[in-house]
Amino acid sequence: MKIAVTGAGGMLAHDLMAAAARQGEDVIAFDHGALDVTDADAVATALGGAAPDVIAHCAAYTRVDDAEDSEESANLVNGRGTLHVARAAKACGALFIYPSTDYVFDGSSAIPYGVDVATSPLNAYGRSKLQGEHAAAAAGRFMVVRTSWLYGSHGRNFVRTMLDRGRAGAPLRVVDDQRGSPTWTVDLAAMILGLVRRDAPSGIYHATNAGDTTWYGFARSIFDVAGITADLQPVSSSEYPQRALRPAYSVLDCTRTYSVTGPARHWRDALTAALPGLS
C-alpha cells in the first residue's frame, strides 16, 4: 500500500510510519512545513498528486489547555483541516484514518465507553476533535480511531515529564481522581495498521493498551519500572486546577478493535517495553 501521513513530525506519526515501513508499505510523509492542512487547495494538490491508498491524518492541534483561549485555532486545524484532508481522500479513493481522543466524552460513565455512546466533550480541545470526527465521514471510507493518554519516544509526554522531574528530585503532586488507559504509540500504530490491513469496515474504533489507572497510578508505575525513588503524592483535580476540564473517567471499550487486531498488551507491560526508549 501507499500510505500518506500528515503531521509527520508528531509522536504517533513517527511510530506509524516506522511500523508501516517495516511491513513493506510505501510511506509518504507530510509534516507541517510540507503541508498546511488548513489550506484546502494545498491539501488537494499534495494528496491528489501523491495518490495514496490510505491517508493517516495525524496533523492536529493538541495543546489541550491552550485551546481554551484559542478554540478558533483548534477548530480550524482539527475541524476544518480534517475536512480538507477527508475530501482529498474521497477524491483519490483513499481510506481515511483519523486518530481522535477520549476527551470527546464527559467522564460521567462508570464503565468503559463504547463506540456508540453519545459524546459530550468538556473542553475546547475535545470539541475540536469531535468536529474532526464528523468531518471524517466526508472521506466515504474512513476510520475514526479514538485513543487516550498517549506517550512515545518522539515527543514530550507525561512519561518523559515524570522521569525528568523524578530524577531532579522535585516534589510531585499528581491527580488521583482521573482514570484512563495509558497507551504507547508503538502499540497504537500496530492496532491502526492492523485495522487497515484486515480491511475493517468504516466507522469508529477505540484503541488503547489494556487496563486502566489514574495519573497518580501511572506515575507510580513509571518510577517503579525506572527504579526512581520520587517524592510523589496523590492530589485531587481541585488541588491541581487546569484551564481545560478533564473527564474523571475516560476508559474506552476496545472490543471492536481487539476483535479485528487481537488484544493489546496491558499498559504496564507496554510501559516496561517503552521505557528504555524514553529514558
Residue pairs with C-beta under 8 A, 6 or more apart in sequence:
1 20
1 25
1 26
1 52
1 53
1 54
1 196
2 25
2 26
2 28
2 50
2 51
2 52
2 53
2 54
3 17
3 20
3 25
3 26
3 27
3 28
3 52
3 53
3 54
3 55
3 56
4 27
4 28
4 30
4 47
4 50
4 52
4 54
4 55
4 56
4 94
5 13
5 16
5 17
5 27
5 28
5 29
5 30
5 55
5 56
5 58
6 13
6 30
6 35
6 37
6 55
6 56
6 57
6 58
6 59
6 85
7 13
7 30
7 31
7 32
7 37
7 57
7 58
7 59
7 60
8 14
8 17
8 29
8 30
8 31
8 34
8 58
9 31
9 32
10 58
10 59
10 60
10 62
10 154
10 155
11 150
11 151
11 152
11 153
11 154
11 155
11 157
11 185
12 58
12 99
12 150
12 152
12 185
12 188
12 189
13 29
13 56
13 58
14 152
14 153
14 154
14 155
14 185
15 152
15 153
15 154
15 185
15 186
15 188
15 189
16 56
16 58
16 185
16 189
16 192
16 193
17 27
17 29
18 189
19 186
19 189
19 190
19 193
20 27
20 189
20 193
21 27
23 193
23 197
28 50
28 52
30 46
30 59
32 59
34 46
35 42
35 43
35 46
35 59
36 42
37 43
37 57
37 59
37 77
37 81
37 82
37 84
37 85
38 76
38 77
38 80
38 81
38 84
39 84
40 84
40 87
43 81
43 84
43 85
43 87
43 88
44 84
44 87
44 88
44 91
47 55
47 85
47 88
47 89
47 91
47 92
47 94
48 88
48 91
48 92
50 92
51 92
52 92
52 94
53 94
53 95
54 94
54 95
54 96
54 97
54 196
55 85
55 88
55 89
55 94
55 95
55 96
55 97
55 139
56 97
56 99
56 192
57 82
57 85
57 86
57 96
57 97
57 98
57 99
57 136
58 99
59 77
59 81
59 85
60 77
60 78
60 99
60 129
60 132
61 67
61 73
61 74
61 76
61 77
61 78
61 125
61 128
62 125
63 70
63 74
63 125
64 103
64 123
64 125
64 244
64 246
65 242
65 243
65 244
67 73
67 74
67 123
67 124
67 125
67 128
67 244
68 123
68 124
68 243
68 244
69 243
70 124
71 124
71 127
71 128
74 124
74 125
74 127
74 128
75 127
75 128
75 131
77 128
78 125
78 128
78 129
78 131
78 132
79 128
79 131
79 132
79 135
80 135
81 132
82 98
82 131
82 132
82 135
82 136
83 135
83 138
85 96
86 96
86 98
86 135
86 136
86 137
86 138
86 139
86 142
87 138
87 139
88 94
89 95
89 96
89 139
89 140
89 141
89 142
90 96
90 138
90 139
90 140
93 141
94 139
94 141
95 139
95 141
95 142
95 143
95 196
96 136
96 139
96 140
96 141
96 142
96 143
97 142
97 143
97 145
97 192
97 196
98 132
98 133
98 136
98 142
98 143
98 144
98 145
99 145
99 146
99 147
99 188
99 192
100 129
100 130
100 132
100 133
100 144
100 145
100 146
100 147
101 125
101 126
101 129
101 146
101 147
101 148
102 113
102 146
102 147
102 148
102 149
102 180
102 247
102 250
102 251
102 252
103 121
103 122
103 123
103 125
103 126
103 129
103 246
103 247
103 250
104 119
104 120
104 121
104 126
104 129
104 130
104 133
104 146
105 113
105 117
105 119
105 120
105 121
105 126
105 247
105 250
106 120
106 121
106 122
106 247
107 122
107 178
107 246
107 247
107 248
107 249
107 250
108 120
108 247
108 248
108 249
109 117
109 249
110 249
111 251
111 253
112 212
112 251
112 252
112 253
112 254
113 206
113 250
113 251
113 252
113 253
114 206
114 253
114 255
115 146
115 203
115 204
115 205
115 206
115 253
115 256
116 204
119 130
119 133
121 127
121 129
121 130
122 244
122 245
122 246
122 247
123 244
123 245
123 246
124 244
125 244
133 144
133 204
136 142
136 144
140 202
141 202
142 202
142 203
143 192
143 195
143 196
143 200
143 202
143 203
143 204
143 205
144 203
144 204
144 205
145 188
145 191
145 192
145 195
145 205
145 206
145 207
145 257
146 204
146 205
146 206
146 207
146 252
147 183
147 188
147 206
147 207
147 208
147 252
148 180
148 181
148 182
148 183
148 208
148 250
148 251
148 252
149 158
149 180
149 181
149 182
149 183
149 208
149 218
150 157
150 183
150 184
150 185
150 188
151 157
151 158
151 159
151 160
151 182
151 183
151 184
151 185
151 274
151 278
152 184
152 185
152 186
152 274
152 278
153 274
153 277
153 278
154 185
158 182
158 215
158 218
158 219
159 222
159 271
159 274
159 275
159 278
160 278
162 172
162 174
162 219
162 222
162 223
162 230
163 222
163 226
163 228
163 278
163 279
165 172
165 230
166 172
166 222
166 223
166 226
166 228
166 230
166 232
167 228
169 231
170 231
171 231
171 233
172 219
172 230
172 231
172 232
172 233
173 232
173 233
173 234
173 235
173 239
173 240
174 215
174 216
174 219
174 232
174 233
174 234
174 235
174 240
175 214
175 215
175 216
175 234
175 235
175 236
175 237
175 239
175 240
176 214
176 215
176 216
176 217
176 234
176 235
176 236
177 214
177 236
177 237
177 248
178 214
178 215
178 237
178 246
178 247
178 248
178 249
178 250
179 212
179 213
179 214
179 248
179 249
179 250
179 251
180 208
180 212
180 213
180 247
180 249
180 250
180 251
181 208
181 209
181 210
181 211
181 212
181 213
181 251
181 252
181 267
182 208
182 209
182 213
182 218
182 267
182 270
182 271
183 207
183 208
183 209
183 267
183 270
184 209
184 267
184 270
184 271
184 273
184 274
186 270
186 273
186 274
187 209
187 264
187 265
187 270
188 207
188 208
190 261
191 207
191 257
191 261
191 264
192 207
194 260
194 261
194 262
195 205
195 207
195 257
195 260
195 261
198 260
198 261
200 260
205 254
205 256
205 257
206 252
206 253
206 254
206 256
206 257
207 252
207 254
207 257
207 264
208 252
208 254
208 264
208 267
209 264
209 265
209 266
209 267
209 270
210 254
210 263
210 264
210 265
210 266
210 267
211 266
211 267
211 268
212 251
212 267
213 221
213 267
214 234
216 232
216 234
216 235
218 267
219 230
219 232
220 232
221 268
221 271
222 228
222 271
222 275
223 229
223 230
223 232
225 268
225 271
225 272
225 275
226 275
226 279
237 246
237 248
254 264
258 264
264 270
265 273
